[in-house]
C-alpha cells in the first residue's frame, strides 16, 4: 500500500475542527500546551479567540470545558490519550460523564504508534476506560475521511464524546462516493464467508491487507470497519458472525476492555461465536519506531493474516 495516500488522523482532527468551526460559532477548543502536536493549532490559527491553552493541567482543562458546556458552548478538550483519558479520568467521569454534559474529548497519540515516546505515553487502555462511563460515545476513526466525519458527528451529537486519533500517517481507505458516516453504524468493507474480521482504527487498513493474503489461500474473510466502539453496531456484527461462524477482532489497544471485549459482549447475548482478539496482549508497549512496533505486536497485515490462519486451524 506504499502508493496509497496516507494522513495521520490527528492532522484530520485539526483540519476538521477548523472546518466545522465555521458552521458552529459556539465551538471552542481547549488544549494542554500541546496544540502543535494535537494539531488544534489549525483551529487556533483560524479562530484565535475560541482557542484556550490551559497549560499542562489536563484535569483543570476538563473542568473548564464542563463549565463552558453549561453556557451553551461546545468544548473540545485535546491532549494525548494518556492524559485525556488516563490522567483526567476522574474529571471526565465526575464532571462530564455523571452530569452528561456536552463535552467532546479529542485524544491524540493513542496506542503503540506513538513510537519512540515509549510505554509511558502509549495509551492502550483508553477505549476500555471511556467505555465504562455511562452515556459516553466512544469513536476510533480508521482514516482521514472517517476522522473528519466523526468530528462533525460529535459536534452534532448532544452529550459527551470521546474521539481517538493517532500520531502516524495511515492509508486513506474511505474516499469513495458512497461512503457515509453515522454514530453507532459499522460498515462491511469486504464480503466473506469463512471468517469475520472486525477492526477499528489503524487495524482496518491492515485487516484489509490480511484479507487479501487470506484470499490467496482460499479463505474468504469478511472485513467490518467499526469506528464507534460505543454504541456498537451489534446487529451488523451478529449477522456477520452467524454467516461466517468465526470472528476475529483487531485493534491497536489492549485486548482487555476495548473493541474485542465489546464484540464478545454483543455476541454472548444472542450469537455465541468463537472469537480471537488481536491487539496488545496484556502487555505494555515499548520505545521504538512505530512501524516496527506494529509489526512486532502483530498488528500489521502479515501479523493479522498469520493470527487468523492460526485461529482457523
C-alpha positions as CSV (number, residue, x, y, z in Angstrom):
1,X,0.0,0.0,0.0
2,X,3.0,2.2,-0.5
3,X,1.3,4.2,-3.2
4,X,-1.8,4.9,-1.2
5,X,-2.3,8.4,0.2
6,X,-1.5,8.5,3.9
7,X,-2.6,11.1,6.5
8,X,-2.3,11.0,10.3
9,X,-5.8,11.2,11.9
10,X,-4.5,13.8,14.3
11,X,-4.0,16.0,11.3
12,X,-7.6,15.2,10.2
13,X,-8.8,16.2,13.7
14,X,-7.2,19.7,13.5
15,X,-8.4,20.3,10.0
16,X,-11.9,19.1,10.8
17,X,-12.2,21.4,13.9
18,X,-11.2,24.4,11.7
19,X,-13.8,23.4,9.1
20,X,-16.7,22.6,11.5
21,X,-15.8,25.7,13.5
22,X,-17.1,27.8,10.6
23,X,-20.6,26.4,11.0
24,X,-20.6,26.4,14.8
25,X,-19.6,29.7,16.3
26,X,-20.2,28.2,19.8
27,X,-17.5,25.6,19.2
28,X,-14.4,26.2,21.4
29,X,-11.2,24.2,21.7
30,X,-9.1,23.7,24.8
31,X,-5.6,22.3,24.8
32,X,-3.0,21.4,27.4
33,X,0.2,23.0,25.9
34,X,0.2,20.6,23.0
35,X,-1.6,22.4,20.2
36,X,1.2,21.7,17.8
37,X,1.2,18.0,18.5
38,X,-2.6,17.5,18.7
39,X,-3.0,19.8,15.6
40,X,-5.6,22.0,17.3
41,X,-3.2,24.8,16.3
42,X,-5.0,24.6,12.9
43,X,-8.2,25.7,14.7
44,X,-6.2,28.2,16.8
45,X,-5.0,30.0,13.6
46,X,-8.5,30.2,12.2
47,X,-10.3,31.2,15.4
48,X,-7.7,32.5,17.9
49,X,-10.4,33.9,20.2
50,X,-12.0,30.5,20.5
51,X,-8.9,28.5,21.5
52,X,-7.8,28.2,25.1
53,X,-4.4,26.9,26.1
54,X,-4.8,25.6,29.6
55,X,-1.2,24.7,30.1
56,X,-0.1,21.3,31.4
57,X,-3.2,21.0,33.6
58,X,-5.4,18.4,31.9
59,X,-7.7,17.8,34.9
60,X,-8.3,21.5,35.2
61,X,-8.9,21.7,31.4
62,X,-11.7,19.2,31.7
63,X,-13.3,21.1,34.5
64,X,-13.2,24.3,32.4
65,X,-14.8,22.5,29.5
66,X,-17.5,21.2,31.7
67,X,-18.3,24.8,32.8
68,X,-18.2,26.1,29.3
69,X,-20.7,23.5,28.1
70,X,-23.3,24.7,30.7
71,X,-23.2,28.1,29.0
72,X,-24.1,26.8,25.5
73,X,-20.6,26.3,24.2
74,X,-19.4,23.0,22.5
75,X,-16.0,22.5,24.0
76,X,-13.4,20.1,22.6
77,X,-10.7,19.2,25.1
78,X,-7.5,18.0,23.5
79,X,-4.4,16.2,24.7
80,X,-2.6,12.9,24.3
81,X,-4.8,9.9,25.0
82,X,-2.7,9.0,28.0
83,X,-3.5,12.3,29.6
84,X,-7.0,13.0,28.3
85,X,-8.3,9.5,29.3
86,X,-5.8,8.5,31.9
87,X,-4.7,11.5,33.9
88,X,-8.0,13.3,33.7
89,X,-10.2,10.2,34.1
90,X,-11.8,11.3,37.4
91,X,-12.7,14.7,36.0
92,X,-14.1,13.1,32.8
93,X,-16.2,10.7,34.8
94,X,-17.4,13.1,37.5
95,X,-17.5,16.5,35.8
96,X,-18.6,15.4,32.3
97,X,-20.0,11.9,32.3
98,X,-22.0,12.0,35.5
99,X,-23.9,15.2,34.6
100,X,-23.9,14.1,31.0
101,X,-22.5,17.4,29.7
102,X,-21.9,18.3,26.0
103,X,-18.1,18.0,26.1
104,X,-16.1,16.4,23.4
105,X,-12.7,14.8,24.1
106,X,-10.2,14.7,21.3
107,X,-7.4,12.3,22.3
108,X,-4.4,12.1,20.0
109,X,-1.2,10.0,20.1
110,X,-3.1,6.8,21.2
111,X,-1.7,3.3,21.0
112,X,1.8,2.0,20.2
113,X,2.2,4.1,17.1
114,X,3.3,6.9,19.4
115,X,6.6,5.1,18.9
116,X,9.8,6.3,20.5
117,X,7.9,8.1,23.3
118,X,7.6,4.6,24.9
119,X,5.2,2.8,27.2
120,X,4.5,5.8,29.4
121,X,2.9,7.6,26.5
122,X,1.5,4.7,24.6
123,X,-2.1,4.6,25.9
124,X,-3.6,1.1,25.2
125,X,-6.3,1.4,27.8
126,X,-8.3,4.5,26.8
127,X,-11.1,2.8,25.0
128,X,-11.7,0.5,27.9
129,X,-11.7,3.4,30.4
130,X,-14.1,5.5,28.3
131,X,-16.5,2.6,27.6
132,X,-17.2,2.3,31.3
133,X,-18.5,5.8,31.6
134,X,-22.4,5.7,31.2
135,X,-23.6,7.7,28.2
136,X,-20.1,8.3,26.7
137,X,-19.9,7.8,22.9
138,X,-16.5,6.3,22.0
139,X,-15.1,6.5,18.5
140,X,-11.9,5.4,16.9
141,X,-11.6,6.5,13.2
142,X,-9.7,4.5,10.7
143,X,-8.5,7.2,8.3
144,X,-8.6,10.9,7.3
145,X,-12.1,10.7,5.8
146,X,-13.7,8.9,8.8
147,X,-11.9,11.1,11.3
148,X,-13.3,14.3,9.8
149,X,-16.8,12.8,9.6
150,X,-16.5,11.6,13.2
151,X,-15.6,15.1,14.4
152,X,-18.7,16.6,12.7
153,X,-20.9,13.9,14.1
154,X,-19.5,14.5,17.6
155,X,-20.4,18.2,17.3
156,X,-23.9,17.4,16.1
157,X,-24.4,14.8,18.9
158,X,-25.8,16.1,22.3
159,X,-23.7,14.6,25.1
160,X,-20.1,13.5,25.9
161,X,-18.0,12.0,23.1
162,X,-14.5,10.5,23.2
163,X,-12.6,10.5,19.9
164,X,-9.3,8.6,19.5
165,X,-6.7,9.8,17.0
166,X,-3.2,8.6,16.0
167,X,0.2,10.1,15.5
168,X,1.3,8.1,12.5
169,X,0.1,8.6,8.9
170,X,-2.4,5.8,7.9
171,X,-3.8,4.9,4.4
172,X,-6.9,6.7,3.3
173,X,-9.5,3.9,2.6
174,X,-12.8,5.6,2.8
175,X,-12.5,8.2,0.0
176,X,-15.4,6.8,-2.2
177,X,-18.6,8.4,-3.2
178,X,-20.9,6.0,-1.4
179,X,-19.2,6.5,2.0
180,X,-21.4,7.9,4.7
181,X,-21.0,8.1,8.5
182,X,-23.3,7.7,11.3
183,X,-22.6,7.2,15.0
184,X,-23.2,3.6,16.0
185,X,-23.0,2.2,12.5
186,X,-20.3,-0.1,11.2
187,X,-19.6,-0.9,7.6
188,X,-18.7,-4.1,5.7
189,X,-15.7,-3.2,3.6
190,X,-15.2,-6.7,2.2
191,X,-17.7,-9.6,1.9
192,X,-16.7,-13.0,3.1
193,X,-18.0,-16.4,4.3
194,X,-15.2,-18.1,6.2
195,X,-14.3,-15.7,9.0
196,X,-15.3,-12.2,10.1
197,X,-12.5,-9.6,10.9
198,X,-13.9,-6.7,13.0
199,X,-11.4,-3.9,13.1
200,X,-11.0,-0.4,14.3
201,X,-8.5,2.5,13.9
202,X,-5.2,1.7,12.2
203,X,-6.1,-2.0,12.1
204,X,-8.9,-1.5,9.5
205,X,-6.3,-1.0,6.7
206,X,-4.1,-3.9,7.9
207,X,-7.2,-6.1,8.2
208,X,-7.9,-5.5,4.6
209,X,-4.3,-6.4,3.8
210,X,-4.7,-9.6,5.7
211,X,-7.9,-10.4,3.9
212,X,-6.2,-10.2,0.6
213,X,-3.5,-12.6,1.8
214,X,-6.2,-15.0,3.1
215,X,-7.9,-14.9,-0.2
216,X,-4.8,-16.1,-1.9
217,X,-5.0,-19.2,0.4
218,X,-8.7,-19.7,-0.4
219,X,-10.0,-18.2,2.8
220,X,-12.9,-15.7,2.3
221,X,-12.7,-13.1,5.1
222,X,-15.4,-10.5,5.8
223,X,-13.9,-7.2,7.0
224,X,-16.0,-4.9,9.1
225,X,-14.9,-1.4,9.9
226,X,-16.1,-0.3,13.4
227,X,-15.4,3.4,14.2
228,X,-18.0,3.6,17.0
229,X,-16.9,1.3,19.8
230,X,-19.8,2.5,21.9
231,X,-22.7,2.3,20.9
232,X,-21.6,-0.7,19.0
233,X,-23.3,-1.9,15.8
234,X,-24.3,-5.2,17.4
235,X,-26.8,-6.1,14.7
236,X,-24.2,-6.0,11.9
237,X,-21.6,-7.9,13.9
238,X,-24.1,-10.6,15.0
239,X,-25.3,-11.1,11.4
240,X,-21.8,-11.5,10.1
241,X,-20.9,-13.9,12.9
242,X,-23.9,-16.1,12.1
243,X,-22.8,-16.1,8.5
244,X,-19.1,-17.0,9.0
245,X,-19.1,-18.8,12.3
246,X,-15.8,-17.3,13.5
247,X,-14.9,-13.8,14.5
248,X,-11.5,-12.0,14.8
249,X,-11.2,-8.6,16.3
250,X,-8.2,-6.3,15.6
251,X,-7.3,-3.1,17.4
252,X,-4.3,-1.0,18.5
253,X,-5.4,-1.3,22.1
254,X,-5.3,-3.8,24.9
255,X,-7.4,-6.9,24.2
256,X,-9.0,-6.3,27.6
257,X,-11.9,-3.8,27.6
258,X,-11.6,-2.5,24.0
259,X,-13.2,-3.5,20.7
260,X,-12.6,-7.2,21.3
261,X,-14.4,-7.1,24.7
262,X,-17.3,-5.0,23.2
263,X,-17.7,-7.6,20.4
264,X,-17.7,-10.5,22.8
265,X,-20.3,-8.7,25.0
266,X,-22.5,-8.4,21.9
267,X,-22.1,-12.0,20.7
268,X,-22.5,-13.8,24.0
269,X,-26.1,-12.4,24.3
270,X,-27.6,-14.0,21.2
271,X,-24.9,-15.5,19.0
272,X,-22.1,-17.3,20.9
273,X,-19.2,-17.5,18.5
274,X,-15.5,-18.4,18.7
275,X,-13.6,-15.2,18.9
276,X,-9.8,-14.4,18.5
277,X,-8.8,-11.0,19.9
278,X,-5.8,-9.4,18.2
279,X,-4.3,-6.4,20.0
280,X,-1.9,-5.7,22.9
281,X,-2.0,-9.0,24.8
282,X,-2.0,-7.6,28.4
283,X,1.5,-6.1,28.0
284,X,2.9,-2.5,27.9
285,X,4.4,-1.2,24.8
286,X,8.0,-0.1,24.4
287,X,10.1,2.5,22.7
288,X,10.7,2.0,19.0
289,X,9.8,3.1,15.5
290,X,6.0,3.0,15.0
291,X,6.1,0.6,12.1
292,X,8.5,-1.8,13.8
293,X,6.2,-1.9,16.9
294,X,3.1,-2.5,14.8
295,X,4.9,-5.4,13.2
296,X,6.3,-6.8,16.5
297,X,2.9,-6.9,18.1
298,X,1.2,-8.5,15.1
299,X,-1.0,-5.6,14.1
300,X,0.3,-5.3,10.5
301,X,-1.3,-7.1,7.6
302,X,1.1,-10.0,7.9
303,X,0.6,-10.3,11.6
304,X,-3.2,-10.3,11.4
305,X,-3.0,-12.8,8.5
306,X,-0.8,-15.2,10.5
307,X,-3.0,-15.0,13.6
308,X,-6.2,-15.5,11.6
309,X,-4.7,-18.6,9.9
310,X,-3.7,-20.0,13.3
311,X,-7.2,-19.3,14.7
312,X,-8.8,-21.1,11.7
313,X,-6.5,-24.1,12.3
